[in-house]
Amino acid sequence: MNSIEVRKEFLKKIIESFDLIKKLLKEKAICEENRIVVFDPPFTLHILRNQGCICLYHEEEELGYISLKDYKFYDTEAEVVMDSWLKTLTSFGFRRYIVKRK
């Protein structure tokens, strides 16, 4: 698999696990019915269930996004941050760590 195929698989898993991720992050993020906003200063990550995409922002500026159809990154740092979050949100260790802390 190339990197975009891997990213799309991660995205698919995140969207499918949206409710679980929302539950796990409820005290660490803004969780709405179809949107989760995760704060990773100086960035924010917006997981949008209905649009099936994840957007990365620095303040109000969009630095990148990924959807099942398309992706775009402003620079390599944005790409690295997005890849890191894709891996984190789909890892078993992330879910186990959050659950154990409660």
Residue frames relative to the residue before (quaternion, step in Angstrom):
aa qw qx qy qz dx dy dz
M 1.0000 0.0000 0.0000 0.0000 0.00 0.00 0.00
N 0.3568 -0.7108 0.5512 0.2523 3.57 -0.98 0.74
S 0.7283 -0.4720 0.2707 0.4165 3.56 -1.26 0.29
I 0.6554 0.4945 -0.3429 0.4564 3.64 0.94 -0.67
E 0.6256 0.5216 -0.3447 0.4666 3.61 1.03 -0.66
V 0.6315 0.5164 -0.3194 0.4822 3.58 1.03 -0.80
R 0.6492 0.5169 -0.3130 0.4619 3.58 0.92 -0.89
K 0.6706 0.4938 -0.3020 0.4640 3.57 0.92 -0.87
E 0.6179 0.5224 -0.3442 0.4762 3.61 1.07 -0.64
F 0.6304 0.5172 -0.3223 0.4810 3.58 1.00 -0.84
L 0.6561 0.5153 -0.3063 0.4585 3.58 0.89 -0.96
K 0.6419 0.5263 -0.3220 0.4553 3.58 0.91 -0.89
K 0.6622 0.5002 -0.3008 0.4698 3.60 0.95 -0.88
I 0.6459 0.5202 -0.3193 0.4585 3.58 1.00 -0.83
I 0.6685 0.4851 -0.3057 0.4737 3.59 0.87 -0.89
E 0.6510 0.5064 -0.3159 0.4690 3.61 0.99 -0.79
S 0.7384 0.3803 -0.2046 0.5180 3.61 1.12 -0.68
F 0.2303 0.8330 -0.4850 0.1337 3.58 1.27 0.24
D 0.6954 0.4791 -0.2944 0.4473 3.61 0.77 -0.99
L 0.6433 0.5048 -0.3233 0.4762 3.60 1.01 -0.74
I 0.6519 0.5034 -0.3159 0.4710 3.58 0.91 -0.88
K 0.6293 0.5318 -0.3303 0.4605 3.58 0.99 -0.83
K 0.6590 0.5027 -0.3060 0.4684 3.58 0.94 -0.85
L 0.6808 0.5006 -0.2868 0.4512 3.58 0.94 -0.88
L 0.7651 0.3728 -0.1854 0.4912 3.57 1.06 -0.74
K 0.3393 0.8041 -0.4590 0.1663 3.60 1.25 -0.03
E 0.7347 0.3858 -0.2424 0.5027 3.62 1.06 -0.56
K 0.7192 0.4365 -0.2353 0.4867 3.57 1.25 -0.19
A 0.7666 0.2495 -0.1310 0.5770 3.58 1.29 -0.08
I 0.4874 -0.5768 0.5345 0.3794 3.53 -1.33 0.05
C 0.0526 -0.8192 0.5705 -0.0272 3.55 -0.53 1.21
E 0.0271 -0.7815 0.6223 -0.0348 3.52 -0.67 1.17
E 0.7600 -0.3910 0.2446 0.4578 3.57 -1.26 0.10
N 0.8359 0.1018 -0.0148 0.5391 3.60 0.82 -0.96
R 0.7212 0.3545 -0.2314 0.5483 3.58 1.25 0.37
I 0.0783 -0.7435 0.6625 0.0465 3.52 -1.15 0.79
V 0.1132 -0.7706 0.6245 0.0573 3.56 -0.91 0.95
V 0.1210 -0.7975 0.5910 0.0112 3.55 -0.58 1.25
F 0.2666 -0.7708 0.5629 0.1337 3.56 -0.88 0.99
D 0.0711 0.7583 -0.6373 0.1173 3.53 -0.76 1.16
P 0.2123 -0.8430 0.4734 0.1424 3.57 0.56 1.22
P 0.5691 -0.2076 -0.7955 0.0121 1.52 -1.83 1.73
F 0.5695 0.6187 -0.3623 0.4020 3.61 1.26 0.26
T 0.1324 -0.7191 0.6619 0.1650 3.52 -1.39 0.19
L 0.2312 -0.7539 0.6066 0.1009 3.50 -1.12 0.83
H 0.1300 -0.7894 0.5982 0.0464 3.58 -0.77 1.04
I 0.1243 -0.7702 0.6241 0.0433 3.56 -0.63 1.18
L 0.0766 -0.8287 0.5537 -0.0277 3.55 -0.48 1.25
R 0.3212 -0.7935 0.4877 0.1713 3.56 -0.19 1.29
N 0.7054 0.4852 -0.2911 0.4269 3.62 0.71 -1.02
Q 0.7116 0.4192 -0.2525 0.5041 3.58 1.03 -0.73
G 0.3370 -0.7649 0.4853 0.2567 3.58 1.27 -0.30
C 0.6286 0.5225 -0.3468 0.4599 3.55 0.94 0.85
I 0.2422 -0.7125 0.6340 0.1783 3.51 -1.41 0.20
C 0.1227 -0.7905 0.5991 0.0340 3.56 -0.91 1.01
L 0.2230 -0.7586 0.6017 0.1128 3.55 -1.07 0.80
Y 0.0641 -0.8118 0.5804 -0.0108 3.57 -0.83 1.05
H 0.1451 -0.6902 0.6945 0.1422 3.48 -1.39 0.44
E 0.7781 -0.0989 -0.0320 0.6194 3.53 -0.32 1.35
E 0.7935 -0.2596 0.1941 0.5150 3.64 -0.59 -1.06
E 0.5949 0.6032 -0.3445 0.4044 3.58 1.28 -0.17
E 0.3565 -0.7221 0.5518 0.2169 3.56 -0.82 1.00
L 0.2062 -0.7980 0.5600 0.0836 3.55 -0.79 1.11
G 0.8009 -0.1500 0.1048 0.5701 3.55 1.19 -0.37
Y 0.0456 -0.7776 0.6253 0.0477 3.51 -1.31 0.28
I 0.1077 -0.7549 0.6392 0.0992 3.50 -1.33 0.32
S 0.0030 -0.7526 0.6584 -0.0082 3.52 -1.08 0.85
L 0.6680 -0.4888 0.3527 0.4364 3.57 -1.24 0.06
K 0.7114 0.4466 -0.2509 0.4812 3.59 1.21 -0.43
D 0.8257 0.0758 0.0537 0.5564 3.56 1.01 -0.82
Y 0.0317 -0.7724 0.6309 0.0661 3.54 -1.33 0.17
K 0.0146 0.7797 -0.6257 0.0184 3.54 -1.25 0.49
F 0.0548 -0.7830 0.6195 0.0154 3.56 -1.02 0.87
Y 0.5044 -0.6668 0.4702 0.2827 3.55 -0.99 0.90
D 0.7869 -0.1011 0.0977 0.6008 3.57 1.01 -0.86
T 0.7079 -0.4657 0.3113 0.4302 3.58 -1.27 0.08
E 0.5904 0.5598 -0.3816 0.4387 3.62 1.08 -0.56
A 0.6449 0.5099 -0.3152 0.4741 3.58 0.95 -0.85
E 0.6391 0.5269 -0.3157 0.4629 3.57 1.01 -0.79
V 0.6596 0.5033 -0.2992 0.4713 3.59 0.97 -0.87
V 0.6499 0.5071 -0.3159 0.4698 3.61 0.94 -0.88
M 0.6569 0.5030 -0.3118 0.4671 3.60 0.91 -0.89
D 0.6570 0.5094 -0.3165 0.4569 3.60 0.87 -0.89
S 0.6306 0.5375 -0.3268 0.4545 3.56 1.02 -0.81
W 0.6858 0.4704 -0.2853 0.4765 3.60 0.90 -0.88
L 0.6103 0.5427 -0.3575 0.4529 3.61 1.01 -0.71
K 0.6774 0.4786 -0.2859 0.4799 3.58 0.93 -0.89
T 0.6569 0.5268 -0.3106 0.4410 3.58 0.91 -0.91
L 0.7261 0.4615 -0.2559 0.4408 3.58 0.77 -1.02
T 0.7179 0.4030 -0.2581 0.5056 3.60 1.21 -0.29
S 0.5514 0.6327 -0.4005 0.3676 3.59 1.21 -0.06
F 0.5430 -0.6169 0.4697 0.3224 3.53 -1.09 0.75
G 0.6212 0.5684 -0.3361 0.4220 3.59 1.01 -0.78
F 0.6092 0.5499 -0.3436 0.4565 3.59 1.07 -0.74
R 0.6983 0.4652 -0.2799 0.4664 3.56 0.78 -0.98
R 0.6641 0.5055 -0.3098 0.4555 3.56 0.91 -0.86
Y 0.6386 0.5297 -0.3229 0.4553 3.59 0.97 -0.85
I 0.6761 0.4870 -0.3028 0.4627 3.60 0.80 -0.94
V 0.6713 0.4939 -0.3058 0.4604 3.61 0.89 -0.88
K 0.6603 0.5232 -0.3158 0.4366 3.62 0.93 -0.85
R 0.6337 0.5611 -0.3374 0.4120 3.60 1.06 -0.69
K 0.6355 0.5618 -0.3388 0.4071 3.62 1.09 -0.50
